[in-house]
């Protein structure tokens, strides 16, 4: 039994070692096949992508100075624009302040002028028109008195409307 058991274990071990050897050969063949594919792919990448990369790199090398110049120009232009906008802002602020002051002065001038016009119209009314009305009323009274004094016929009495009373109720 010991010999059969020993033979059995030796057979199982041999089988396991052969199985391992087969797996290792299979792995070797798969890795070799993958390596061949990877080398073909690397060759294809070198033949197609590297020239494009070299073209892009040479293009970047050629354009780099131009891009630097454009960048510097943009920075200088933005600084100049910022300065000019500051000056424009200061000028507009000054202009608006002056315009505001002129509007205030014009408003005060107009207010004073309107006050003087009102005062002048009151003075004219008090000094010219009121006495003129009084003189006009006095002249009308004198004219009526002279007319009544020199008139030959007697006038019929007048009511408030200046129409004889008999003619009022027609």
VOKE-129686 format. One record per residue (C-alpha): chain; y, z, x. Coordinates in Angstrom, 1 decimal, always signed. Example, Ala and Ser with C-alpha at 12.3 -4.5 7.8 and 13.67 -1.06 7.14 Angstrom:
REM residues 2
<pt><ch>A</ch><y>-4.5</y><z>+7.8</z><x>+12.3</x></pt>
<pt><ch>A</ch><y>-1.1</y><z>+7.1</z><x>+13.7</x></pt>
END
This chain:
REM residues 170
<pt><ch>A</ch><y>+0.0</y><z>+0.0</z><x>+0.0</x></pt>
<pt><ch>A</ch><y>+2.3</y><z>+0.7</z><x>+2.8</x></pt>
<pt><ch>A</ch><y>+1.6</y><z>-2.7</z><x>+4.3</x></pt>
<pt><ch>A</ch><y>+2.1</y><z>-4.5</z><x>+1.0</x></pt>
<pt><ch>A</ch><y>+5.3</y><z>-2.6</z><x>+0.4</x></pt>
<pt><ch>A</ch><y>+6.5</y><z>-3.4</z><x>+3.9</x></pt>
<pt><ch>A</ch><y>+5.6</y><z>-7.1</z><x>+3.4</x></pt>
<pt><ch>A</ch><y>+7.4</y><z>-7.1</z><x>+0.1</x></pt>
<pt><ch>A</ch><y>+10.6</y><z>-5.6</z><x>+1.7</x></pt>
<pt><ch>A</ch><y>+10.4</y><z>-8.0</z><x>+4.6</x></pt>
<pt><ch>A</ch><y>+10.1</y><z>-10.9</z><x>+2.1</x></pt>
<pt><ch>A</ch><y>+13.1</y><z>-9.6</z><x>+0.0</x></pt>
<pt><ch>A</ch><y>+15.2</y><z>-9.1</z><x>+3.1</x></pt>
<pt><ch>A</ch><y>+14.3</y><z>-12.6</z><x>+4.4</x></pt>
<pt><ch>A</ch><y>+15.2</y><z>-14.0</z><x>+1.0</x></pt>
<pt><ch>A</ch><y>+18.5</y><z>-12.1</z><x>+1.0</x></pt>
<pt><ch>A</ch><y>+19.3</y><z>-13.3</z><x>+4.6</x></pt>
<pt><ch>A</ch><y>+18.5</y><z>-16.9</z><x>+3.7</x></pt>
<pt><ch>A</ch><y>+20.6</y><z>-16.6</z><x>+0.5</x></pt>
<pt><ch>A</ch><y>+23.5</y><z>-15.3</z><x>+2.6</x></pt>
<pt><ch>A</ch><y>+23.1</y><z>-18.1</z><x>+5.1</x></pt>
<pt><ch>A</ch><y>+23.2</y><z>-20.6</z><x>+2.2</x></pt>
<pt><ch>A</ch><y>+26.3</y><z>-19.1</z><x>+0.8</x></pt>
<pt><ch>A</ch><y>+27.9</y><z>-19.1</z><x>+4.2</x></pt>
<pt><ch>A</ch><y>+27.1</y><z>-22.8</z><x>+4.7</x></pt>
<pt><ch>A</ch><y>+28.5</y><z>-23.5</z><x>+1.2</x></pt>
<pt><ch>A</ch><y>+31.7</y><z>-21.6</z><x>+2.1</x></pt>
<pt><ch>A</ch><y>+32.0</y><z>-23.5</z><x>+5.4</x></pt>
<pt><ch>A</ch><y>+31.6</y><z>-26.8</z><x>+3.6</x></pt>
<pt><ch>A</ch><y>+34.2</y><z>-25.8</z><x>+0.9</x></pt>
<pt><ch>A</ch><y>+36.7</y><z>-24.6</z><x>+3.5</x></pt>
<pt><ch>A</ch><y>+36.2</y><z>-27.8</z><x>+5.6</x></pt>
<pt><ch>A</ch><y>+36.7</y><z>-29.9</z><x>+2.5</x></pt>
<pt><ch>A</ch><y>+39.9</y><z>-27.9</z><x>+1.5</x></pt>
<pt><ch>A</ch><y>+41.1</y><z>-28.2</z><x>+5.1</x></pt>
<pt><ch>A</ch><y>+40.8</y><z>-31.9</z><x>+5.0</x></pt>
<pt><ch>A</ch><y>+42.7</y><z>-32.1</z><x>+1.7</x></pt>
<pt><ch>A</ch><y>+45.4</y><z>-29.8</z><x>+3.0</x></pt>
<pt><ch>A</ch><y>+45.8</y><z>-31.9</z><x>+6.1</x></pt>
<pt><ch>A</ch><y>+46.1</y><z>-35.0</z><x>+4.0</x></pt>
<pt><ch>A</ch><y>+48.6</y><z>-33.3</z><x>+1.8</x></pt>
<pt><ch>A</ch><y>+50.6</y><z>-32.1</z><x>+4.8</x></pt>
<pt><ch>A</ch><y>+50.5</y><z>-35.6</z><x>+6.3</x></pt>
<pt><ch>A</ch><y>+51.8</y><z>-37.0</z><x>+3.0</x></pt>
<pt><ch>A</ch><y>+54.6</y><z>-34.4</z><x>+2.8</x></pt>
<pt><ch>A</ch><y>+55.6</y><z>-35.1</z><x>+6.4</x></pt>
<pt><ch>A</ch><y>+55.7</y><z>-38.8</z><x>+5.7</x></pt>
<pt><ch>A</ch><y>+57.7</y><z>-38.6</z><x>+2.5</x></pt>
<pt><ch>A</ch><y>+59.6</y><z>-35.3</z><x>+2.3</x></pt>
<pt><ch>A</ch><y>+60.6</y><z>-34.9</z><x>+6.0</x></pt>
<pt><ch>A</ch><y>+62.6</y><z>-38.2</z><x>+6.1</x></pt>
<pt><ch>A</ch><y>+64.4</y><z>-37.2</z><x>+2.9</x></pt>
<pt><ch>A</ch><y>+65.1</y><z>-33.8</z><x>+4.4</x></pt>
<pt><ch>A</ch><y>+66.4</y><z>-35.3</z><x>+7.6</x></pt>
<pt><ch>A</ch><y>+68.6</y><z>-37.7</z><x>+5.6</x></pt>
<pt><ch>A</ch><y>+70.0</y><z>-34.8</z><x>+3.6</x></pt>
<pt><ch>A</ch><y>+70.5</y><z>-32.8</z><x>+6.8</x></pt>
<pt><ch>A</ch><y>+72.3</y><z>-35.6</z><x>+8.5</x></pt>
<pt><ch>A</ch><y>+74.4</y><z>-36.2</z><x>+5.4</x></pt>
<pt><ch>A</ch><y>+75.3</y><z>-32.5</z><x>+5.3</x></pt>
<pt><ch>A</ch><y>+76.2</y><z>-32.6</z><x>+9.0</x></pt>
<pt><ch>A</ch><y>+78.5</y><z>-35.6</z><x>+8.4</x></pt>
<pt><ch>A</ch><y>+80.1</y><z>-34.1</z><x>+5.2</x></pt>
<pt><ch>A</ch><y>+80.5</y><z>-30.6</z><x>+6.6</x></pt>
<pt><ch>A</ch><y>+83.9</y><z>-31.3</z><x>+8.3</x></pt>
<pt><ch>A</ch><y>+85.1</y><z>-33.1</z><x>+5.2</x></pt>
<pt><ch>A</ch><y>+84.0</y><z>-30.2</z><x>+3.0</x></pt>
<pt><ch>A</ch><y>+85.8</y><z>-27.7</z><x>+5.3</x></pt>
<pt><ch>A</ch><y>+89.0</y><z>-29.8</z><x>+5.1</x></pt>
<pt><ch>A</ch><y>+88.8</y><z>-30.0</z><x>+1.3</x></pt>
<pt><ch>A</ch><y>+88.2</y><z>-26.2</z><x>+1.2</x></pt>
<pt><ch>A</ch><y>+91.2</y><z>-25.5</z><x>+3.4</x></pt>
<pt><ch>A</ch><y>+93.4</y><z>-27.9</z><x>+1.4</x></pt>
<pt><ch>A</ch><y>+92.4</y><z>-26.2</z><x>-1.9</x></pt>
<pt><ch>A</ch><y>+93.2</y><z>-22.8</z><x>-0.4</x></pt>
<pt><ch>A</ch><y>+96.6</y><z>-24.0</z><x>+0.8</x></pt>
<pt><ch>A</ch><y>+97.4</y><z>-25.8</z><x>-2.5</x></pt>
<pt><ch>A</ch><y>+96.5</y><z>-22.7</z><x>-4.5</x></pt>
<pt><ch>A</ch><y>+98.8</y><z>-20.6</z><x>-2.2</x></pt>
<pt><ch>A</ch><y>+101.6</y><z>-23.1</z><x>-2.7</x></pt>
<pt><ch>A</ch><y>+101.1</y><z>-23.2</z><x>-6.5</x></pt>
<pt><ch>A</ch><y>+101.1</y><z>-19.4</z><x>-6.6</x></pt>
<pt><ch>A</ch><y>+104.4</y><z>-19.2</z><x>-4.7</x></pt>
<pt><ch>A</ch><y>+106.0</y><z>-21.9</z><x>-6.9</x></pt>
<pt><ch>A</ch><y>+104.8</y><z>-20.2</z><x>-10.1</x></pt>
<pt><ch>A</ch><y>+106.4</y><z>-17.0</z><x>-8.8</x></pt>
<pt><ch>A</ch><y>+109.7</y><z>-18.8</z><x>-8.2</x></pt>
<pt><ch>A</ch><y>+109.5</y><z>-20.4</z><x>-11.6</x></pt>
<pt><ch>A</ch><y>+108.8</y><z>-17.1</z><x>-13.2</x></pt>
<pt><ch>A</ch><y>+111.8</y><z>-15.5</z><x>-11.5</x></pt>
<pt><ch>A</ch><y>+114.0</y><z>-18.4</z><x>-12.5</x></pt>
<pt><ch>A</ch><y>+112.9</y><z>-18.3</z><x>-16.1</x></pt>
<pt><ch>A</ch><y>+113.3</y><z>-14.5</z><x>-16.2</x></pt>
<pt><ch>A</ch><y>+116.8</y><z>-14.8</z><x>-14.8</x></pt>
<pt><ch>A</ch><y>+117.7</y><z>-17.6</z><x>-17.2</x></pt>
<pt><ch>A</ch><y>+116.4</y><z>-15.7</z><x>-20.2</x></pt>
<pt><ch>A</ch><y>+118.4</y><z>-12.6</z><x>-19.2</x></pt>
<pt><ch>A</ch><y>+121.5</y><z>-14.6</z><x>-18.8</x></pt>
<pt><ch>A</ch><y>+120.9</y><z>-16.4</z><x>-22.1</x></pt>
<pt><ch>A</ch><y>+120.4</y><z>-13.0</z><x>-23.8</x></pt>
<pt><ch>A</ch><y>+123.6</y><z>-11.7</z><x>-22.4</x></pt>
<pt><ch>A</ch><y>+125.5</y><z>-14.8</z><x>-23.5</x></pt>
<pt><ch>A</ch><y>+124.1</y><z>-14.5</z><x>-27.0</x></pt>
<pt><ch>A</ch><y>+125.2</y><z>-10.9</z><x>-27.1</x></pt>
<pt><ch>A</ch><y>+128.7</y><z>-11.9</z><x>-25.9</x></pt>
<pt><ch>A</ch><y>+128.9</y><z>-14.7</z><x>-28.5</x></pt>
<pt><ch>A</ch><y>+127.8</y><z>-12.3</z><x>-31.2</x></pt>
<pt><ch>A</ch><y>+130.4</y><z>-9.8</z><x>-30.2</x></pt>
<pt><ch>A</ch><y>+133.1</y><z>-12.5</z><x>-30.1</x></pt>
<pt><ch>A</ch><y>+132.1</y><z>-13.8</z><x>-33.5</x></pt>
<pt><ch>A</ch><y>+132.1</y><z>-10.3</z><x>-34.9</x></pt>
<pt><ch>A</ch><y>+135.6</y><z>-9.6</z><x>-33.5</x></pt>
<pt><ch>A</ch><y>+136.8</y><z>-13.0</z><x>-34.8</x></pt>
<pt><ch>A</ch><y>+135.5</y><z>-12.3</z><x>-38.3</x></pt>
<pt><ch>A</ch><y>+137.1</y><z>-8.9</z><x>-38.2</x></pt>
<pt><ch>A</ch><y>+140.4</y><z>-10.4</z><x>-37.2</x></pt>
<pt><ch>A</ch><y>+140.1</y><z>-13.1</z><x>-40.0</x></pt>
<pt><ch>A</ch><y>+139.5</y><z>-10.4</z><x>-42.5</x></pt>
<pt><ch>A</ch><y>+142.4</y><z>-8.3</z><x>-41.3</x></pt>
<pt><ch>A</ch><y>+144.6</y><z>-11.3</z><x>-41.3</x></pt>
<pt><ch>A</ch><y>+143.6</y><z>-12.3</z><x>-44.8</x></pt>
<pt><ch>A</ch><y>+144.3</y><z>-8.8</z><x>-46.0</x></pt>
<pt><ch>A</ch><y>+147.7</y><z>-8.8</z><x>-44.3</x></pt>
<pt><ch>A</ch><y>+148.5</y><z>-12.2</z><x>-45.7</x></pt>
<pt><ch>A</ch><y>+147.5</y><z>-11.0</z><x>-49.1</x></pt>
<pt><ch>A</ch><y>+149.6</y><z>-7.8</z><x>-48.9</x></pt>
<pt><ch>A</ch><y>+152.6</y><z>-9.3</z><x>-47.3</x></pt>
<pt><ch>A</ch><y>+152.8</y><z>-12.8</z><x>-48.7</x></pt>
<pt><ch>A</ch><y>+150.7</y><z>-13.3</z><x>-51.9</x></pt>
<pt><ch>A</ch><y>+151.5</y><z>-10.0</z><x>-53.6</x></pt>
<pt><ch>A</ch><y>+155.3</y><z>-10.4</z><x>-53.2</x></pt>
<pt><ch>A</ch><y>+155.0</y><z>-14.1</z><x>-54.1</x></pt>
<pt><ch>A</ch><y>+153.2</y><z>-13.2</z><x>-57.4</x></pt>
<pt><ch>A</ch><y>+155.9</y><z>-10.6</z><x>-58.1</x></pt>
<pt><ch>A</ch><y>+158.6</y><z>-13.1</z><x>-57.4</x></pt>
<pt><ch>A</ch><y>+156.8</y><z>-15.7</z><x>-59.5</x></pt>
<pt><ch>A</ch><y>+156.5</y><z>-13.2</z><x>-62.4</x></pt>
<pt><ch>A</ch><y>+160.2</y><z>-12.3</z><x>-62.0</x></pt>
<pt><ch>A</ch><y>+161.2</y><z>-16.0</z><x>-62.0</x></pt>
<pt><ch>A</ch><y>+159.1</y><z>-16.6</z><x>-65.1</x></pt>
<pt><ch>A</ch><y>+160.8</y><z>-13.6</z><x>-66.8</x></pt>
<pt><ch>A</ch><y>+164.3</y><z>-14.9</z><x>-65.8</x></pt>
<pt><ch>A</ch><y>+163.4</y><z>-18.4</z><x>-67.0</x></pt>
<pt><ch>A</ch><y>+162.2</y><z>-17.2</z><x>-70.3</x></pt>
<pt><ch>A</ch><y>+165.3</y><z>-15.0</z><x>-70.7</x></pt>
<pt><ch>A</ch><y>+167.6</y><z>-17.9</z><x>-69.8</x></pt>
<pt><ch>A</ch><y>+165.7</y><z>-20.2</z><x>-72.1</x></pt>
<pt><ch>A</ch><y>+165.9</y><z>-17.7</z><x>-75.0</x></pt>
<pt><ch>A</ch><y>+169.6</y><z>-17.0</z><x>-74.3</x></pt>
<pt><ch>A</ch><y>+170.6</y><z>-20.7</z><x>-74.3</x></pt>
<pt><ch>A</ch><y>+168.3</y><z>-22.0</z><x>-77.0</x></pt>
<pt><ch>A</ch><y>+170.0</y><z>-22.9</z><x>-80.3</x></pt>
<pt><ch>A</ch><y>+167.3</y><z>-22.4</z><x>-82.8</x></pt>
<pt><ch>A</ch><y>+165.4</y><z>-19.4</z><x>-83.5</x></pt>
<pt><ch>A</ch><y>+161.8</y><z>-19.4</z><x>-82.7</x></pt>
<pt><ch>A</ch><y>+159.2</y><z>-18.2</z><x>-85.1</x></pt>
<pt><ch>A</ch><y>+157.4</y><z>-15.0</z><x>-83.8</x></pt>
<pt><ch>A</ch><y>+154.4</y><z>-15.6</z><x>-81.8</x></pt>
<pt><ch>A</ch><y>+151.1</y><z>-13.7</z><x>-82.0</x></pt>
<pt><ch>A</ch><y>+149.0</y><z>-13.4</z><x>-78.8</x></pt>
<pt><ch>A</ch><y>+147.8</y><z>-17.0</z><x>-78.9</x></pt>
<pt><ch>A</ch><y>+151.2</y><z>-18.6</z><x>-79.2</x></pt>
<pt><ch>A</ch><y>+150.4</y><z>-20.2</z><x>-82.6</x></pt>
<pt><ch>A</ch><y>+152.4</y><z>-19.4</z><x>-85.7</x></pt>
<pt><ch>A</ch><y>+150.6</y><z>-16.9</z><x>-87.9</x></pt>
<pt><ch>A</ch><y>+150.4</y><z>-19.4</z><x>-90.8</x></pt>
<pt><ch>A</ch><y>+148.6</y><z>-21.9</z><x>-88.8</x></pt>
<pt><ch>A</ch><y>+146.0</y><z>-19.5</z><x>-87.6</x></pt>
<pt><ch>A</ch><y>+144.0</y><z>-19.4</z><x>-90.8</x></pt>
<pt><ch>A</ch><y>+143.5</y><z>-23.1</z><x>-91.6</x></pt>
END
